């Protein structure tokens, strides 16, 4: 165990802190975290932890969600600059105007949004529960779905809905190369293609299984196949390999020919040194406007309640 790891573990004990990490974090951060999960699981943990301090190793909106659910706790992130291209594609003022222009619609927002966007939302979803939550509404319900157009299109296709979609996207999942996936399938003809629903439809059409980050991991663990081509942020391969040491996981590359895998540059801003620094300095701290938080907590809690009722 490195000196830095030992120091972080001691700080956690001294400050009654819990470290939550997304699957897209680097392997060393995943390994030191108290819990590693996707957006839904991280929200669930943030809502129930009895720790005094939450260190969210992910991106900014995840820290906001944790703070909204646990307003009495100090919520830290290793790097405040760890934003999200998908959240950035949905400015709160413009989305609020879009909602105002469609007053007869129920507003469903993906968790990858700012607190201000959640504040004008009826229910939040993650890729784990989006389909089930959409299907919990009547077939004729008029729905605005934002901000991810790819996830929205996918949900429309599998639920036979006509949700009105906000035109946003994740820069990581937008960039997967269909041509390189075709080439990889030639090299690994028996490999299973796993894809996140934020990918473009042309990639999803080539997938053997489509699911959230946690669902892709679960599928790989339970599958009797030995080779997998993975079309999501490559950080998940760390946990896949840990849980399935006898299997081979190959990341699907982006269009950029210089890259062998597709990484989120925002997620990678977090490092072990920054994690240590934020624990010892108790900053950067996530602060959410109280008025916005009071509105944003309602759709998040509604998501958690529906998810619990559905056994998710």
KASUL-V795969 format. One record per residue. N is the residue number from 1. RES is the residue in one small letter. PHI is phi in whole degrees, -180 to 180 (999 if undefined). D_FIRST is the distance of its C-alpha to the first C-alpha in whole Angstrom. Layout:
n: {N N}
res: {RES RES}
phi: {PHI PHI}
d_first: {D_FIRST D_FIRST}
This chain:
n: {1 2 3 4 5 6 7 8 9 10 11 12 13 14 15 16 17 18 19 20 21 22 23 24 25 26 27 28 29 30 31 32 33 34 35 36 37 38 39 40 41 42 43 44 45 46 47 48 49 50 51 52 53 54 55 56 57 58 59 60 61 62 63 64 65 66 67 68 69 70 71 72 73 74 75 76 77 78 79 80 81 82 83 84 85 86 87 88 89 90 91 92 93 94 95 96 97 98 99 100 101 102 103 104 105 106 107 108 109 110 111 112 113 114 115 116 117 118 119 120 121 122 123 124 125 126 127 128 129 130 131 132 133 134 135 136 137 138 139 140 141 142 143 144 145 146 147 148 149 150 151 152 153 154 155 156 157 158 159 160 161 162 163 164 165 166 167 168 169 170 171 172 173 174 175 176 177 178 179 180 181 182 183 184 185 186 187 188 189 190 191 192 193 194 195 196 197 198 199 200 201 202 203 204 205 206 207 208 209 210 211 212 213 214 215 216 217 218 219 220 221 222 223 224 225 226 227 228 229 230 231 232 233 234 235 236 237 238 239 240 241 242 243 244 245 246 247 248 249 250 251 252 253 254 255 256 257 258 259 260 261 262 263 264 265 266 267 268 269 270 271 272 273 274 275 276 277 278 279 280 281 282 283 284 285 286 287 288 289 290 291 292 293 294 295 296 297 298 299 300 301 302 303 304 305 306 307 308 309 310 311 312}
res: {x x x x x x x x x x x x x x x x x x x x x x x x x x x x x x x x x x x x x x x x x x x x x x x x x x x x x x x x x x x x x x x x x x x x x x x x x x x x x x x x x x x x x x x x x x x x x x x x x x x x x x x x x x x x x x x x x x x x x x x x x x x x x x x x x x x x x x x x x x x x x x x x x x x x x x x x x x x x x x x x x x x x x x x x x x x x x x x x x x x x x x x x x x x x x x x x x x x x x x x x x x x x x x x x x x x x x x x x x x x x x x x x x x x x x x x x x x x x x x x x x x x x x x x x x x x x x x x x x x x x x x x x x x x x x x x x x x x x x x x x x x x x x x x x x x x x x x x x x x x x x x x x x x x x x x x x}
phi: {999 -72 -61 -66 -63 -60 -66 -65 -61 -67 -63 -59 -67 -62 -107 49 -106 -121 -104 -109 -132 -81 -61 -89 -76 -66 -58 -66 -71 -60 -69 -90 -69 -76 -149 -118 -166 -91 -61 -64 -63 -64 -65 -63 -68 -62 -75 -114 -67 -103 -68 -81 -137 -113 -105 -96 -93 -169 -120 -57 -63 -67 -65 -61 -61 -62 -66 -63 -79 -132 -64 -86 -104 -83 -113 -115 -130 -62 -147 -64 -78 -76 -93 -152 -63 -69 -62 -66 -77 -133 -60 -60 -67 -72 -68 -61 -67 -61 -64 -61 -75 -131 -66 -93 -106 -78 -104 -113 -117 -65 -62 -76 -144 -73 -60 -66 -72 -61 -67 -110 -114 -88 -152 -93 -134 -119 -67 -70 -118 -56 -61 -65 -70 -60 -71 -76 -92 -57 -58 -93 -64 -84 -129 -97 -122 -146 -101 -86 -67 -69 -64 -62 -62 -64 -63 -58 -68 -90 -110 58 -103 -129 -62 -83 -104 -78 -91 -123 -162 -91 -64 -70 -74 -74 -97 -63 -90 -64 -62 -72 -66 -60 -64 -65 -65 -72 -75 -122 -64 -96 -72 -89 -93 -108 -138 -84 -68 -79 -71 -64 -60 -65 -75 -61 -66 -93 -82 -87 -146 -117 -173 -63 -56 -65 -68 -64 -63 -61 -62 -63 -64 -85 -76 -90 -75 -112 -129 -139 -102 -111 -105 -159 -56 -70 -59 -65 -63 -61 -72 -60 -69 -64 -81 -133 -64 -94 -114 -112 -121 -116 -72 -77 -76 -82 -65 -63 -68 -84 -107 -92 -145 -110 -115 -86 -66 -71 -59 -78 -69 -76 -135 -62 -64 -66 -63 -61 -61 -70 -70 -74 -95 55 -163 -69 -105 -83 -125 -120 -52 -63 -66 -65 -61 -63 -82 -71 -68 -64 -68 -70 -64 -63 -60 -64 -67 -65 -63 -65 -65 -88 75 -92}
d_first: {0 4 7 8 6 7 10 11 10 13 15 16 17 19 21 21 20 19 17 20 19 22 21 22 19 17 14 11 13 15 11 10 14 16 19 19 23 26 28 30 27 26 29 30 26 27 31 29 26 27 24 26 24 23 21 22 20 23 26 29 31 28 28 31 32 29 31 34 33 32 34 33 29 27 26 24 23 21 24 27 29 27 30 32 35 36 36 38 40 42 43 44 47 48 47 49 52 51 51 54 56 55 56 57 53 50 47 44 41 38 35 34 36 37 37 41 42 40 43 46 44 46 43 39 38 35 35 34 37 40 42 42 43 45 47 47 50 53 54 57 54 54 50 49 45 43 41 40 43 42 40 44 45 43 44 48 48 47 48 52 51 53 50 51 48 46 46 42 39 35 35 32 34 37 36 36 38 41 42 38 38 41 40 37 39 41 38 36 40 38 35 35 35 33 34 34 37 37 37 41 43 44 40 41 44 42 39 39 37 37 34 32 28 28 31 30 27 29 31 29 27 31 33 34 34 31 31 31 32 30 32 30 27 25 21 23 22 18 19 22 20 18 21 23 21 25 26 27 27 28 28 32 32 34 37 36 36 33 31 29 28 29 26 27 27 27 24 22 23 20 16 13 15 18 16 15 18 20 18 19 23 23 25 26 28 30 33 36 40 41 44 42 39 42 43 40 39 42 41 38 39 41 39 37 40 41 38 37 41 40 37 35}
